[in-house]
């Protein structure tokens, strides 16, 4: 539901801050974020879905205690001052807890959003990009920042109870005017430079109507898929057969 400032007030406090815990089923969401998410839902021309494919945790696992793992992702589009989707340790809304290092546990307390390991589904609006005549057609792009978090908790208290296994930000750049569209995975924002040329090694591979990519660093490696679908004026969203617009 929506929680406005006066509804969440703590008596005697000059102001109250609500944590961005809007990734869960029983979460709260601020009015500004609710407006932005709803606007994209009603008027957006792109639907996107992020799915978990496979993973392996390579550090942690307290053998003397009882370790469990959590996976969360926060998603923020370019030129927006807040996240459209937020998961974190503080918000207590990450997927899990997982006992297995490959995150294949069943009957989770906080399970995937559907039977195909859905992490996030959201709507985006590319109209302002497509109508901007200052951007050359082949350079028109949509960018999402994905902030991955994998944490460990020791239930018995014998080890550290709040280890961060993995935390890293990635940028997914979608060249929306190309036919077919092209997706690239970046670890920095060099793609915003005027003379930037995409590295073919950063291009994401299309797999069954989605684009697959890997994230990895010390402690964790995982494979994920992102779907980019067209939202027509009438009818259901469908995979792109050509560039957007």
HELIX and SHEET records of a PDB file:
HELIX    1   1 UNK A    5  UNK A    8  5                                   4    
HELIX    2   2 UNK A   31  UNK A   43  1                                  13    
HELIX    3   3 UNK A  127  UNK A  130  1                                   4    
HELIX    4   4 UNK A  137  UNK A  139  5                                   3    
HELIX    5   5 UNK A  190  UNK A  192  5                                   3    
HELIX    6   6 UNK A  200  UNK A  202  5                                   3    
SHEET    1   A 5 UNK A 118  UNK A 124  0                                        
SHEET    2   A 5 UNK A  46  UNK A  57 -1                                        
SHEET    3   A 5 UNK A 220  UNK A 230 -1                                        
SHEET    4   A 5 UNK A 210  UNK A 217 -1                                        
SHEET    5   A 5 UNK A 205  UNK A 207 -1                                        
SHEET    1   B 4 UNK A 118  UNK A 124  0                                        
SHEET    2   B 4 UNK A  46  UNK A  57 -1                                        
SHEET    3   B 4 UNK A 220  UNK A 230 -1                                        
SHEET    4   B 4 UNK A 238  UNK A 239 -1                                        
SHEET    1   C 5 UNK A  95  UNK A  98  0                                        
SHEET    2   C 5 UNK A  67  UNK A  77 -1                                        
SHEET    3   C 5 UNK A 141  UNK A 154 -1                                        
SHEET    4   C 5 UNK A 163  UNK A 175 -1                                        
SHEET    5   C 5 UNK A 182  UNK A 186 -1                                        
END                                                                             
